[in-house]
């Protein structure tokens, strides 16, 4: 288990492999983001994208799944405070394979609760060509091994 004290600013990781299907794009979009370029391949051809593409929310969710299966599962996670700077950089298409790259950009001990530390990570989801498709700063809370208590 990795605790707050084990994490260093500048630590980087690359991990995960998520295969995107047209069926999943449509299923997610029908429930959460039912715009035609996410739900209808024919209508998507007439859109600015020219083809079916995943919702940005779906893209972020796929990356979140890889985070949970990767570093979050290995950490003494206490949840998150949110995300900053969420950006959808490129459309995600059926057949893409996504992976994630993280870098620790800041950390500090909570002033209100010495049992936890705040760890901020730059997260980039990228496709099989190495193109960044989504980026954000994840604002995590991580348990401290030695809280002084």
C-alpha positions in Angstrom: 0.0 0.0 0.0 1.3 3.4 -0.9 0.7 6.2 1.6 1.1 10.0 1.3 4.7 9.8 2.5 5.6 7.4 -0.3 4.5 9.8 -3.0 7.0 12.3 -4.5 6.3 15.4 -6.7 7.5 14.5 -10.2 6.6 10.8 -9.9 5.2 9.6 -13.2 3.5 6.5 -14.4 2.0 5.1 -17.7 -0.5 2.3 -17.5 -3.8 0.8 -18.6 -5.2 -0.3 -21.9 -8.9 0.3 -22.7 -10.4 -0.7 -26.0 -13.2 1.5 -27.1 -16.2 0.1 -29.0 -19.0 1.7 -31.0 -21.5 -0.1 -28.9 -20.1 1.3 -25.6 -19.9 4.8 -27.1 -23.6 4.7 -28.0 -24.7 3.0 -24.8 -23.0 5.6 -22.6 -24.3 8.5 -24.7 -27.8 7.3 -24.8 -27.9 7.4 -21.0 -25.7 10.4 -20.3 -25.0 12.6 -23.4 -27.5 11.8 -26.1 -26.2 14.1 -28.8 -26.4 12.6 -32.4 -22.7 12.4 -33.0 -22.5 10.1 -29.9 -25.6 8.0 -30.6 -26.1 7.7 -34.3 -23.3 6.8 -36.7 -25.3 8.1 -39.7 -26.0 11.4 -38.1 -22.4 11.6 -36.9 -21.2 11.6 -40.5 -22.9 15.0 -41.0 -21.4 16.4 -37.8 -18.2 18.4 -37.3 -16.5 15.1 -36.4 -17.5 13.2 -39.5 -18.0 10.0 -37.6 -19.2 8.5 -34.3 -17.2 9.8 -31.4 -17.3 9.2 -27.6 -18.7 11.8 -25.3 -16.0 13.7 -23.4 -17.6 12.5 -20.2 -17.3 8.9 -21.4 -13.6 9.5 -22.3 -13.0 10.9 -18.7 -14.9 7.9 -17.3 -12.8 5.4 -19.2 -9.6 7.0 -17.9 -11.1 7.0 -14.4 -11.6 3.2 -14.7 -7.9 2.8 -15.6 -6.9 5.0 -12.6 -9.0 2.9 -10.2 -7.5 -0.3 -11.6 -4.0 1.2 -11.4 -2.6 3.7 -8.9 -5.7 4.3 -6.9 -6.0 0.6 -6.1 -2.4 0.6 -4.9 -2.8 3.7 -2.7 -4.3 4.4 0.7 -7.0 6.5 -1.2 -9.5 8.5 0.8 -11.4 9.8 -2.3 -11.0 13.0 -4.1 -11.7 16.7 -3.8 -12.5 17.1 -7.5 -10.7 17.8 -10.8 -9.3 21.0 -12.3 -8.5 22.0 -15.8 -10.5 19.3 -17.5 -9.9 19.4 -21.3 -11.1 17.2 -24.1 -8.2 17.4 -26.6 -9.2 15.0 -29.4 -12.2 12.9 -30.2 -12.2 9.3 -29.2 -13.4 6.9 -31.9 -14.5 3.3 -32.0 -11.5 1.1 -32.3 -9.2 3.4 -30.3 -7.2 2.0 -27.4 -6.7 4.4 -24.5 -4.0 4.4 -21.9 -3.1 6.9 -19.1 -0.1 8.9 -18.0 0.1 10.6 -14.6 2.5 13.0 -12.9 2.4 14.1 -9.3 2.5 17.9 -9.5 1.8 18.9 -5.9 1.3 17.5 -2.4 0.6 18.9 1.0 -0.7 17.8 4.4 -4.3 18.7 5.2 -4.6 21.6 7.7 -7.9 20.4 9.0 -7.2 16.7 9.3 -3.6 15.5 9.9 -4.6 11.9 8.9 -4.7 12.8 5.3 -2.6 14.5 2.6 -3.6 16.1 -0.6 -2.0 14.8 -3.8 -2.5 16.6 -7.1 -1.8 14.7 -10.3 -1.7 15.7 -13.9 -3.6 13.0 -15.8 -3.5 12.5 -19.5 -5.5 9.9 -21.4 -3.9 9.1 -24.8 -4.7 6.9 -27.8 -2.8 4.2 -29.6 -1.0 6.9 -31.6 0.2 8.7 -28.5 -2.2 11.6 -29.0 -3.5 13.1 -25.8 -7.4 12.9 -25.9 -8.2 14.2 -22.4 -6.3 15.9 -19.6 -7.1 17.1 -16.1 -5.6 17.7 -12.7 -6.9 15.0 -10.2 -7.2 16.4 -6.6 -6.8 13.3 -4.5 -6.9 12.7 -0.7 -4.4 10.1 0.5 -4.1 8.6 4.0 -0.9 9.4 5.9 1.1 6.6 7.4 2.3 8.8 10.2 -0.2 11.4 11.2 1.5 12.2 14.5 -1.4 10.7 16.4 
